[in-house]
Amino acid sequence: MKKERGRRMTNDMTSGSPIKLIIRFMIPMCLGNIFQQFYNIADSIIAGQFLGVDALAAIGSTGSLIFLVTGWLNGLTSGFSIWVAQWFGAGKLDRMRHYIAMSVYICVGFVVVMTGGLLIANEPILRLMNSPEHLMGDISSYMAIIYAGLAVTCAYNALAGVLRALGDSKSPLYFLIISAVINVVLDIVFIVVFHMGVEGCGYATVIAQGISAILCFLYILKKFDVLKLKKEDFHFSMSTINKLLGLGIPMALQFSITAIGTIIVQGAINVYGAVSMAGFSAAGKIQNIICTVFVSFGATIATYVGQNRGAGKMDRVRKGVYLTQAMILVTSLIMMVLVHFFGEYLMLIFVKASETEVLKAAGIYFNTVVWAYPFLGSIFLYRNALQGMGYGLVPMMGGVFELVARAGIVFLVAGNTSFAGVCMADPAAWIAALIPLIPYYFWIMKKKENR
């Protein structure tokens, strides 16, 4: 497998013990995802502790919107990396490099259009989300800075996705650790020293993301000869563009459809005021950290399945998915116990113990959703397994089922019942997403078995 210098840096997942390969790849992925979340979480912690509940509510209420925007770019680049993993698994490195080069064209186009469009539509979008008028200035300023930095967000996601497609999940982790520390330092400097308020959090986030993207790019140039692109790799091919978009667009839509559902829920939560907004936001961030292991299992299985699908080893695909499902179920039980007994204490990261109403709102959210973690973990498994095999439409439909479930719950209960009723939208969405995913996965595996 060492056909080119630099290939030794990669991780071939087409041979060896599946469970060892999956765990060894997943752990750095998990740590990396946790540090990636630090960008927005550090903003919330420091804003909540130094600027107060209104600042925490302002930044926290942007989480679903940020997920919508960055989720589109993340889904797009994740779709591209599936092709990279498949060509790598098949040993066709020239094709792999050509696909990477074409993805550069696509990423540049999307970033230019999205940045301009979102900056223009910034305030109208926030008004559609029922953002409180007295927080509008802070929220609008924060999001404008995030939009202006989409180029570095896309660059990091694309570069890290290529490295992971080749089995390297450790290098992106190291870069994220460095940039996460820088983000925290800049948050403190901009808010505490220069009194820049919520805007300081936005600048810190974009600068830190830019550093992680630059480090990732320099590392690839130095260490991976197999990823060094040549002039001929950039020869424009519409057929390659179509193939990349054929998988990238459904994955981007799947992320965005899910995000639209969370925006609908956030809009319903906003009606209950800043206290509920702060509690819901902080609880969601804690849940995201704890459940990062599910996201990491999903990203791992996408690379594992992609490489083995490219190598034609479907028996290894089946075994890897089965073992990962078992690990997700065990992990779910651990997370349920952790959140049930320690969720309130973790909330003290974001707010002072005196903010009893915020803590109460977070406790209501946790009690409403914690039982559904096994369903949440399984979404990432089956969705990413299908995407790793090159199927993008049904995983996207899983997102549509999520959206319908969330919107349905909000429509039925928002304004007619309590805060807890709106929180039920998450478990309903997680269960609904599995309705198309699980049957389709087993149908595909049976179909390939009969060939």
Summary of the structure (lengths in Angstrom):
residues: 451
radius of gyration: 21.3
end to end distance: 28.3
largest distance: 66.1
contacts: 1698
relative contact order: 0.14
helix: 85%
strand: 0%
